[in-house]
């Protein structure tokens, strides 16, 4: 399965008869070097400058059946190749501790590349460079937009096309292989060259793994066999939507009654202010001491029991940061469970007008202590889910219990945070019954994060950071093994003149019917932005869309079963099922919801009609029942509440889809 061919000035490595590495004297595939970096950070935003002191091309090579030995300046670099579980495993040994390493893999000019964690600007990564470093992704994320300009000017937080909560050195190629580099060090994946992909790391990776498959479904299954898969989503999520509301128990119960009275199917209440409120210039923030605010939520355990009797779950919020001088902070500080600064004092992270300590998840005792906090303060109350926020903030100038450089631990931090939540749920025998959703991630999130959410999008229509951006986000995380994700209905970030409108909220609502689950969010400035509970028309729309969602429940449960068994994402790129259709490889604003539904959400304001590309199949318009031949672009009407949605005429779930169409036509007749 592995073949290394050496000719005069060329080395070629083949696996399964596929060319993997092409190395010549003129275009070496391996480089080592040294560098010094400068990293400035401000509230989760990082500015990285890398001064490369040396980049040494490795030319003098000798090869055997399973390794290549490079000699340079009396040093050696050994590259070993072995086959394991039908995958190519590449391990690299260096006689010198170089802190910069480059490796090039063979590429074809027309090849497409996807993944590298969550990428919100571009699904196909080809012909671009992607630094991999977990951070706040930025506000606007488009250097040509006014939003990003003002966010950079006033907040140092504008971001760019590649900034992301969830970076991962894993990608999938249109040539039907996946590649993973086993490292959490800062990396840069350069896909700009026609004939090679250059991967750059701040350390020599422990191994690089490549696997080829016959089709994309087998590829996802093979990849997730390696990464492991999350548990199933709890069934209650498919019975309606989660209302993201706050203001105390009396207020949220009023919102619940209002929604139920309008016919909205509600599966849960997500009350992020369960621990209290902290008002800052950014907006309404949370009180970061993760204990119940008895002032806002008196008798919470009893109230949760009452809601549970009505089949409505209660959800909350937690993160690995503790508000300075509050009870959890003081307890962690006393026991030595907080991350330290260079003076071996507690490191205090600035979150904008308040400071927090960081639970040191590299300390086994601190990890266990915080896991018990989750069990006692959240799970024991009967809470069925929470936002596990802020895994991306680890500062690079802190001192960790395990003694490792924080720069090398930074990308691993979200995975440790996910694992802490995972073990709390598993040890209370609640996998598949309780869930949490995370925005930050890394390699390991596939197993430890029970679901993702796309983070803090702007409450607008901008492609890089508004409603459209959550589609490539879902496709990119899904293709590397994260089957469940969703987004805040209506977005979150309201800054520099961005104010959420009713139209934006309604369009986001109708899109989220066709994601892993539905959840609203009031945003960072609730009073200034549109809220569903202030609008009867939107409440009626919520009722209708949650009933569509509930009618889809058997199909969605089937998709969850597929995710659990094979790792297939619920939201899928079209080429996963239509690999011979060249047009499907560059589509990033339409997707398949499972095998049998095709969705193209409305992501521009004022749209009444939308063009949709249909691949080779017979497709049925969900709202009208009209049939369309595939291999063409069609134009359909898309008033609010009727996004372009199609299903396969030959689907085994055809009767379920036909029932939705029939109900819709009957409702229109009654109107």
N, C-alpha and C positions, 0 to 999 in steps of 0.2 A: 504493500500500500504506500510505502515511502520510497522514493527514488531520488538520489542525489547524483546529478550529472555534472562532471567537470570537464570542460574543454579548455582551450588555450587561455583565454582571458575571461571566461564566463563560467559561473556556477548556476545551476538551476535545481530547485527543489520542487518535486512533484508529490502530491498526495492524492490518492484515488484518481490518478492520471490527470489531475488538475495542476497547472503551474501555480505555485504558491509564492516563491521568491525567485527573482531573477537578479543575479549579482554580476557586474562586470567591473573592470578596472575603471572605466569611464563613468559608470553609474553604480557606485557601491550601494549595497543594501543595508550595511551596518556601519554605525558611527558611535564613538564614545567621546565624552568630553567633560568639561567642568564649567560650572556657571555659578553666579551669585545673583540671588533674587532680592528684590525689595517689594514688600507687600504693605500697602497702606489700607486700613479698613476703617469704615465708618458705618455703624448701625447695619451690619450685615452686607455692606457693599465693599468690594475689594478691588483695589487697583494694583495690578501685578506688573512689575518691570523685571525682565530677566536679562542679565548681562552675561552673554555666552563668552567665556574666556577661551574655550577651545572646542573644536568639533573635528575629530580625527577620523578620516575615512579609513576603514579597514579593508585592505586590498590583498595582502599576502595571506593566502588561504590554502589549507590542505583539508581534504575531506575523506571520510570513511563512509561506511554504509549508513551510519546513524548520527554523524556529527560533522561540524565544520570547525576547524581550529584556525583562528586568525592570530598572527604574530605581529607585534608592533612595539618598537622601542623596548625590547626585551620583556614585553608583557604578552599575555595571551587572553583571548576571549574564546570560550568554547560554547558552541551552539549545538545543543542536543535535540534530536528529533525522535519521537517514539509514537506509536499508535496505541491508543487506549480507549476502549468502548467506541471504536470506529471514529475516534477524533484524533487529530494531530496535536500532540503536545510538544511545544517548543520550550526548552529551558536554557537559560543563559548563565554561564559562569564567567566572572571576570577576575583576573588576578589583581586588579587595582580597584579601589572603591570609587569609581567614577559616579558623579551625581547627575550626569546628563547622558541619555541614551536615545538613539534613533534607530528605527528599523523600517524598511520599506517592503511592502507587499505588492505583488504583481496586480495590476489593474488593467481593465479594458476601457477604451475611450468612451464607449456608450454605457458603461456600467453605472448603476444607481446604488446609493448607499443610504441606509436608514438607521435610526436608533441614537446611540450615544446619550442615553438617558432621555429626559424630557426636552424636546426642542419645539418651541412655540412659534418660531418664525418660519422655519423651513422643515418640511418632512424629508424631502430628498436632500441629502447633505453634500452631494457631489459639487465640486468646483468651489468649495468654501473651506474655511479653516475653523475648527471648533476647539477652543480651550475648554478643558473639563475641570471645573472648580465649583463647588456648591456655594451659592450666595443668594442674596436677594436678586431676582432677575432684573429689577429696575422698573421704573414707571415710564411707560411709552415704548421703550426698547427699540426705538427707531431714531437715529441721529438726525433725520430729516424732519421730524415732527416737533411742533411747538411744545407738546407735552414733555417730551424727552429733554428739550432745550431747557425748559424751566426747572425740571426735576434735577438736571445736572447743575444748573446755576445756583439753585437755592438749597438743594437737599443732597447733592453728591450722589444721586440715585437714579440716573436716567437709564442705565443699562444699555445693552446692545443686542444684536440678533442672536448671540450665542450664550448670553448670561442665563443661568438656569438654577432652579432649586435642586434639580436632580441630574447630575452628570454621571455618566458611566462609560468606562472604556470598553464598550460592547457595541458592535454594529452588525447589521444584516445587509447582505449584498443581493442585488438582482441576479447575480450569478448563482444564487441559491446556496450560499454558505453563511455561517455566522462566525464571528471572531470576537474573542474576549481576552483582554490583557489583565492578568491577575495582579493588580496594584491599586492602591488608593492615592498614590502620589499625583501631584499636578501633572496633567498630560495635555498634549495638543495633538489632535487628529486632523491631519491635513489631507483633504481629498481634492486638491486643486489640479493635480497633475494627471495627464491623460493615461500614463502607463504605470503609475504606482501610487499607492497610498503610503504616506509617511507618518509614522506614529512616533511621538516624542514624549519622553518621561523624565521626571526628576529623580528617578532611580532605575536600576535595571529590574524589570518586572520578574516576579518569581517564576511565572510561566505565561505563555500565550497559547490559547486553545483555538483550533479551527475545526469546523465540521461542515461537510457538504451533504446535501440531501437532494432527493429527486423532486420534491415540491415544497411549497412554503408551509403547509400545515405540518408535514413531517419535520421541517426545520424548526418550527416553534416548539413542537413536542420534544425534539432532541435538546434544544436550548434549555427548556424549562425542566427537563430531566436533570440537567446540570445545575441550574440555579435553584431548583425546588419551587414549589407552587404554594400560593396562599390557601387558607381554608376557604370554604364556600361562604358567600355572603349570607347573613341571616335572612330567613324567609320574610320577616316582617317588613323588610325594605321594599318588597315588591307589592305591598298592599296599598300603597298611596305615596304621598310625598312627606318629606321632613320640613316642617316650618322652622326656619331660622329666625327666632324672635327672642326678645329680651325685655327687661324692665321689672322683673320680679314675678312671683308665682301668680298673683292676682291678675297682672297685666297679660301674661302669656296665656292664661286660661281664657281670658276674654278674646284674644286673637284666635285661639283654638275654636271656641264656640262660634265665632264669626265665620270662620272657614267652614266648619261643619254645617252651619245653617245655610251656607251657599252651595252645599253639596260637594265640597272638596273632600276627597279621600285622604286622610292624614294618617301616616304611619308613625310619626314621631315629632317631638318638640326638641329642637336643638337650642339650648339656652346657654350661650357661651359666658354670660355674666353670672353664672351660678356662684362664683367666688367673690363677686363684687365688681365695682366699677371704678376706673381711674380716668379722669378727664384730662386730656392734654391738648396742645394746639393742633396735633394731628387729627384729633377726633375722640370718639368714645373708645377708650381702651379698657382692658380688664385688670382686675386687682390680682397680681400674680402671686398669690398665696393660696395654694390649691386646697382650700377647705370651704365648706358651705358657708355662704353669707346668710346667716339666720335672719338678717333684716330683710333681704330681698326674697329669700326662699325658706320661710319658716316651715317646720315639719316636713322637710323635703322627702324623707323616706316614705312617710305615709302618703304624701301626694303622688309620689312615683307609683306606689302600689295602686292607688285609685286609677291612675292613667293606664297602668298595665291591665287592670280589669276591663278597660275599654279597648284593649289591643293597641294602645298608643305608647310608644317607647319614649323615654326621657334621655337626652343626650347632652353632653357637656364639653369641656375644653380643658387641656392641660399642656404644659410644655416643660422642658428640662431646666428652666430658669426660675429662680425664687426671689421674690421681692425683698430688697434689703431691709433688715431689722424686723421682719415679720416672723411668725412662729416656725415655719418650715425652714427658712433661711437660718434662723438662730440654732435650730436643732442640727441642721447639716453642718454649720460652721463649728459647733461645739464638738462634733464627732469627727471632724476633719474630712468631710465628704464633698467639699467644694473645690473647684479648680483654683489654682493659685497663680499669682503673678510672679515676675522675676525676683521680687523681694520676699517671696514665700508668704505673702499675705493673700487674703481672699481676692480673687480677680472679680472686679465689678464691671459688668457690661452695661454700656449706656444704651437704653432703649428709647431715648427721647423723653427727657424730663423725669425719668426715674431710672434707678440702677438695680441690677439683679446679680446674684451669684449664680454660678453654673454647677449643677450636679456633676461630679466627676465620674462619668460612666466607665472610665478605665479602672476605677477602684472597685473591686468585687464587692466590698462591703457597702459602698455607696450605691452601686447598681442594685444590690439586694434591697437596701433601705428604700430606694425610690420605687422599686417594684412593689414593695409592701404599701407605700403611700397610695399607689394606684389601686391596689386591691381594697384597702381600708376606706379611703376617702371617696372612691368612685364606685367600684364594683359592688362593694357591700351595701351600698345604698339602693341597688337595683337598677343602676344606670346601664343602658344597653349599647352605648356608643359614645365616642368623643373625637374631637379634633386633636390629634397629637402633633402640635405645631412646633415650629422653630428648631429644626435640626441642623440648619445651615450656618449658624452664627459663630461656631467655635473660633475664637481669636487665635492668631498664629503666634502671638507673643506670650502665651500662657504656659504654665508648668503643669503637666499631667502626672497622675499617680504612677502610671506604667513607665514613665521615664522617656517615652517616645517624643520625638519632635512634633509639635502641634501642627506644623506644616504638612507632615506626612499623615497625621491623624484626621486632618480637617475633613477630607472627603469620606472618611469612614464613620464620622460622628453621626450622621443621620441613620446609618445602619444600626449602630449601637442603641440609638434612641428607639428605633423600630423594634429591636430585639427585646428591649426592656418592656415595652408594651405587650409584645407577643407573649413573653413568658408570664406576665401577670394574667393574661387571659387564659393561656394554656393551663397554668397551675391551678386555676379555679374551675377547670373543666368547662370552659366557655367558648372554645374555638367553634366557629360556625353559629354561635348564639349571640355573641357580643362582637362588635367590630370597632375599628377606629380608622380615621382617614388622615393621611400625611401628605404634605407637599414636598418636603425635602426627601432625598433618597440617594441611593448608591447601590453598588453590587451587593445583593443580599436583601434588598427591599422586596424582590420577587417573592421571597419566602416569608419575611417578617412583617411586611406592611399588609394588613388585611384589605386595604384599598388606598387609592391615592385621590387627591383632588388637585386641580390645576393651579391653585394658589390665588394670588391677589391681583386679578386682572383689573384694568381700568374700566370704569363704568361708561364705556363709549364704543365706537365702531372701528377704532384703529386696528389695522390688520395684525400688528406685532404684539399688541397688548390688550386688545379688546375682545369682543365676543368671538371673532374668527379664530383667535390664537389657541383656543382650547381644543380645536379639532386636530391640528398637527400635534399638539401636546399629547392627546389621547393615542393617536396613531403611533407616535414615536415610542412612548412608554410601553404600549401594548405589544409592539413587535419584538421587544427584548424581554418579554415575560411578565409584564404587569397587567393582568386581565381586566382589573376593575379600576375605573377612574370616573370622575365627574367634575363639575365646576359649580361655583357659587352662581345661582340663578340671579342674573342682573349685574354680576361683577361685584367688586369690593372697593377698589381705590378711587376715591373722589378727591382729586387735588388739581390745583391750577386751572380751575374753571370747568373741569369735567363733572357733570351732574347727570345722574341716571334719569332717563326718561321712561315713560310708560311703554313706549314702543320697544325700547331696548329690553326692558324686563320681559315683556310678552314674548318677544322672539327668543330670548334665552330660555324662557319657560318651555316653549314648544320644542326646542332642541333637546332639552334635558330629559324629555320623555324617552328618548332613544339613546340613553347612556346607562351606566350601571345603576344609578338611582338618582332621585330628584331631591334637591335641598335648596332652600332659599337662604339669602343672607341680607341683612339690613345694610351692610357696608360700614365703612369707618365714620361716616357722617349721616346717620339715619334721618335726621330732621331735614336735611337739605336735599335728600334724594327721594325718588319715587319709591313708595312702599305699597305692596299689594293690599294691605288692610285699609288703605285710604281710597280704594277704587273698586266699586261693585262690578264693573265690567271685567276687570282682571280677575276678581274672585270667581266670576262665572267661567272665565277661560280656564282658570286653575281646576275648577270642578270638571269641566269637559276633558281636559288633558289628563287628569289623574284617572278618570274612568277609562280612557284609551290605554293608559299605562296598565291598569288593573286587568283589562281585557287581554293584554299581551303577557300576563303573568306566566301562563304555561310555557310560552316560547322563551321568555327570559329565564325561567328556571332551567330550561333545556340548555341555554347558553352558559349558565352558571355551572351546570354539570360538566359541560365541555371544558370550561376553564379549569375546573378542579382536576379533571382526568387528563387533559392534554395541554393545558396552558394557553388555549386559544383566547385571545382578547375578545371582549364583547364588541368593541368598535374596531373594525378591521379595514385595512387598505384593500382596495378593490382587486389588486393584483394577487392577493392571497388566494382568491378563488378563480381569477381570470388571468393566469400568468402569461398566456399567449397574446394578450391584448396590450400592445405597446402603449396605448393612450392611458392605461390605468396607472402607470408607474410615476406619473407626475401630477396626479390629482391629490390635493391636500385639503380641500374644503368640502369634499363629499366622502362618504364612507359606507361600508356595509355594517349593519347591526346584526351580527351573526351572519350566517350564510345567505339568509333568505330575504333580508330587508335592505334597501338602499336609501340613504338619507343625504340630502344636500341642504343643510340649514341655511336660512336667510341671514346673511351677515352684513348687509348694507341697509341703511335706512330708506324708507319710502318705496321699497320694492313691492310690486304687485304681481310680477311674473319672473320666473327664473329658468335659465337653461340648465339642463341636467344631462350628463353623459351616461348612457345606459350600455353596459357591456353585453356581450353576446348571450342573450337569453330572452325569454318572453317575460315582460314586466307588466305589473298591474298597478295603476295609480290607487293608493290606499283610500283616498277620499271619494273618488268617483267610480272606481271599478273599471275604468277605461284601460284597454290593453295596448301595449307598445312593443314593437320589435326592438331588439337590442342592436348593438353596433351603430348607434346613432345618437346625436344630441337632440333632445326634445325640449320644447318650451311649455311650461305649465303655469297655471295661475297659482299664486301663493299668498292669498290674503292672510292676515294675522290669524293664527289658530289652524292654518292649513299648510304647514311647511311641505316642500316636495319630498314625499315618501312613497316608495314603490316596494312591491314584494314580488318574488318569483312565482309565476303562474304554476310551476311544477313543484312548489314547495310541499312538503309533507304536512306543513302547518296551514295549508291553504284555507281550510274551513274557518280557522281562528281569524285569519285576516279578512275573509269574506264577511264574517260577522261584524267586524269593526266597520267595514264599508257600508253594510246594510244599516247599522245603527246611525251612521253619519247621514246617509241619504234620508232616513226617516226623520231625523232631527231637522234637516233642511226643509222637508215637506211641511213639518209642523210650524216652522218659522214662517 
